[in-house]
Amino acid sequence: MTKQKLTAMAMAALTALTPAATTNAAIAPSDTDVIVSENDDTSKEATDEVTIDKIMAIENSVKLTDKIAAENRNKNIMLSPTSLNFALGMIAEGAKGETKEALKEYLGTDDFAAYAKQYMENIKKYNSDEKNYGYKSKLKIADAVWADDGLKLQDAFKKSVSSNFSAKVENLDFSNTDKTCKRINKWCDKNTEGLIPKIITPDTISKDTELCLTNSLYFESGWNGDPWTVSNKKEKFGDKEKTKYMTCAGDRYYENDKATAFGRNYANGLSFIGILPNEEDDFTLEDLDIESLLKSEPEYDEVDCKMPKLNFETSATLNDMLSDLGLENIFSNDADFSGIADKNTKVSAVLQKTKLELDENGTKAAAVTAAVMECMSAMAPDPVVKSVELTRPFAFLIFDEMNNEILFMGKVVTVK
């Protein structure tokens, strides 16, 4: 079978700062997924069972995506829940008390580190050196912890992020903001294969910034089977725009009382899911009930798909959005990250950049998330043919069905 190309990417960053006051040191058919960790004794016990609340995960992802869309009206947007959760999962390794409980509630587990290690092992099968039209199949996650020269990280924290997240731990002189940004952005550029060359700028780093945690997620693959067929003429997208569309036969069809959707497989086994709301008015992803949509099993034999090419990027500061979802503690002077370093810290910024390139041959997507921290103290007789035409604003997922992991989630409102 011919295999064509797709790329997607995300980058996340968290920074930490000095607090102003003293503080104490598809969704699975069930509500949870259980992963048995095979980690060695440098991380989690080999017999540990890690329970992930996937229902909570998709609810948080949907709400965050809607909040980003609300702040970027008339723009296409994309979030990487996976990249964000890996960044938050790293700081959870040093959280205690109420801070740890808040992160546990958001992440859907009190042991995200064990989940992260197992998931990074699971995705190795999605990578291949075999080239199709010059592109390999890739799904890669990278993590890093950047600490100021004057900040002493706790040994247990360094051991955990290194073992469970395969994180790079490096010391930098944060007083030299230009050099620090250049080093972190070089890592970002390398791990997103140039799709996202920069995540952090000097104005992100204050005099109190002594720690930054970053996660990158890079996805590239051709389509499984034949490429999409591209029309020679432009047709309407929504009421005011025109574009050339791509058409193909899909691999799966979904529907509920809110939307219809198609699934198209990538060469490495992941899938793109295009979601068309039933109503033509503006929508939120929460309106579409993504969970029930992915669980649906409608009767069909074939699905005809139609959609535009996509090429856009999103930058978002997630502090307020995450606070609204129950993580206000990690940004406050009451935050307890005493398990991270020898100084009290709080999160000053959670930043994410994502980029998507999708055409008839495949997709590239990337995300980078940064956490910046301050130191403180069935078949029918006749064929049933369904059609999903994304010719007006729509939603989409890039989905790891085998592991019930939504890598990317977005909303398209324009083809300009």
Number of C-alpha atoms within 10 A of each C-alpha: 8 13 23 27 27 27 25 30 35 37 37 36 33 31 30 30 26 24 24 14 11 14 18 15 20 20 25 18 14 9 12 18 18 11 16 16 21 17 18 12 9 12 20 20 14 13 11 14 17 21 19 20 19 24 17 16 21 22 17 17 23 24 18 22 24 23 17 23 22 13 11 14 10 11 17 23 27 31 34 33 24 24 33 30 20 27 27 26 25 30 25 26 22 22 25 19 13 14 23 21 17 21 25 18 16 21 23 19 20 21 19 25 24 28 26 22 20 19 17 17 11 12 16 12 13 19 16 15 9 10 14 17 12 9 19 22 27 23 25 19 27 22 29 25 27 22 24 18 14 11 15 13 20 15 11 16 20 20 16 20 25 19 19 22 28 17 21 15 16 12 16 20 15 24 16 11 19 14 14 21 21 16 13 25 18 16 20 33 18 13 26 29 13 13 25 26 18 19 27 25 14 14 9 15 27 18 11 18 26 29 31 28 29 34 32 35 30 28 27 28 33 32 30 22 15 15 20 20 14 17 13 10 9 11 13 13 20 15 8 8 14 17 19 16 24 20 17 17 19 21 18 20 28 24 22 19 11 16 20 20 27 27 25 23 20 23 25 20 17 22 22 21 22 25 27 23 24 14 10 11 8 9 16 18 23 15 12 22 17 23 18 17 21 20 15 13 14 12 16 17 16 16 21 17 23 20 23 24 15 17 17 17 23 19 22 19 18 20 19 14 19 19 14 13 14 13 19 18 19 29 24 19 20 21 26 24 29 23 22 25 21 16 21 26 37 33 29 27 25 29 25 30 28 32 27 25 21 20 23 23 21 23 26 23 31 34 39 35 37 32 28 27 31 28 24 27 19 7 9 9 5 8 11 12 12 19 16 21 20 23 20 21 20 25 25 20 22 25 22 19 15 13 16 15 19 21 25 29 22 24 24 20 18 19 20 11
